[in-house]
Amino acid sequence: MRKLAFVSAGLIFAVIAAPAAQAQVTIDVAKITCEQFILYKVSSPQNLAIWLSGYYSGKRGNTLVDTQDLKEKSDKVIDYCRANLNTPLMQAVETLFGLNK
């Protein structure tokens, strides 16, 4: 009986102490619209701007990050997206900065 109580207490402790499982979310960036970008519907615009910068830098083989340039380009994308809500975000970036898919 004592052994059963010990095992039960151990199981209860394990359940209480176990961290809550979090679902993994996958996002297709090619489907994000400007509206979703500027209204934080998918993630913060800063997070998406960083991802996009890395994506296009990787395509060009560029391993450098210019943080000031990243901020300026992000601001330009936000301004463009305010005027073009239904435009896909990646299309907006490619339009503004002459990048190819």
C-alpha positions as CSV (number, residue, x, y, z in Angstrom):
1,M,0.0,0.0,0.0
2,R,2.8,2.4,0.9
3,K,4.5,1.6,-2.5
4,L,1.3,2.4,-4.4
5,A,1.0,5.7,-2.6
6,F,4.7,6.5,-3.4
7,V,4.1,5.7,-7.1
8,S,0.9,7.7,-7.2
9,A,2.6,10.7,-5.7
10,G,5.4,10.4,-8.2
11,L,3.0,10.3,-11.1
12,I,1.1,13.3,-9.8
13,F,4.3,15.2,-9.4
14,A,5.4,14.3,-12.9
15,V,2.1,15.5,-14.4
16,I,2.2,18.8,-12.5
17,A,5.9,19.4,-13.2
18,A,5.8,18.6,-16.9
19,P,5.8,21.7,-19.1
20,A,2.7,22.2,-21.2
21,A,3.2,21.0,-24.8
22,Q,3.1,23.7,-27.4
23,A,1.8,23.1,-30.9
24,Q,4.3,23.8,-33.7
25,V,3.0,26.4,-36.2
26,T,4.2,26.5,-39.7
27,I,3.6,29.6,-41.9
28,D,3.8,29.9,-45.7
29,V,5.3,33.3,-46.0
30,A,4.4,33.4,-49.7
31,K,0.7,33.6,-48.7
32,I,1.0,36.5,-46.2
33,T,-0.6,39.6,-47.4
34,C,0.4,43.2,-46.7
35,E,-2.6,43.6,-44.5
36,Q,-1.7,40.6,-42.4
37,F,1.9,41.9,-42.2
38,I,1.1,45.4,-40.9
39,L,-1.8,44.3,-38.6
40,Y,0.3,41.7,-36.8
41,K,-2.1,38.9,-37.9
42,V,0.7,36.4,-38.4
43,S,3.6,37.6,-36.4
44,S,5.2,41.0,-35.6
45,P,6.3,42.9,-38.7
46,Q,9.9,43.0,-37.2
47,N,10.0,39.2,-37.0
48,L,8.8,38.8,-40.6
49,A,11.2,41.5,-41.8
50,I,14.1,39.7,-40.3
51,W,13.0,36.4,-41.9
52,L,12.6,38.1,-45.3
53,S,16.0,39.7,-45.0
54,G,17.6,36.4,-44.3
55,Y,15.7,34.7,-47.1
56,Y,16.7,37.1,-49.8
57,S,20.3,37.4,-48.4
58,G,20.6,33.7,-48.6
59,K,19.4,33.7,-52.2
60,R,22.2,36.2,-53.0
61,G,24.8,34.3,-50.9
62,N,25.1,37.4,-48.6
63,T,26.0,36.6,-45.0
64,L,26.2,40.2,-43.8
65,V,23.4,41.9,-41.8
66,D,23.2,45.7,-41.9
67,T,20.8,46.4,-39.1
68,Q,20.2,50.1,-40.1
69,D,19.5,49.1,-43.7
70,L,17.1,46.3,-42.4
71,K,15.2,48.9,-40.3
72,E,14.9,51.4,-43.3
73,K,13.8,48.6,-45.7
74,S,11.3,47.4,-43.1
75,D,9.8,50.9,-42.8
76,K,9.5,51.1,-46.6
77,V,7.7,47.8,-46.8
78,I,5.3,48.9,-44.0
79,D,4.5,52.2,-45.9
80,Y,4.0,50.3,-49.2
81,C,1.8,47.8,-47.5
82,R,-0.4,50.4,-46.0
83,A,-1.3,51.5,-49.5
84,N,-1.5,48.0,-51.0
85,L,-3.3,45.8,-48.4
86,N,-4.1,42.9,-50.7
87,T,-0.7,42.6,-52.2
88,P,1.3,39.5,-51.1
89,L,4.1,40.5,-48.8
90,M,6.9,38.9,-50.8
91,Q,5.6,40.6,-54.0
92,A,5.7,43.9,-52.1
93,V,9.4,43.3,-51.1
94,E,10.3,42.2,-54.6
95,T,8.6,45.3,-56.1
96,L,10.3,47.7,-53.8
97,F,13.8,46.3,-53.9
98,G,13.9,44.6,-57.4
99,L,14.4,41.1,-56.0
100,N,13.6,38.0,-58.1
101,K,11.9,34.9,-56.8
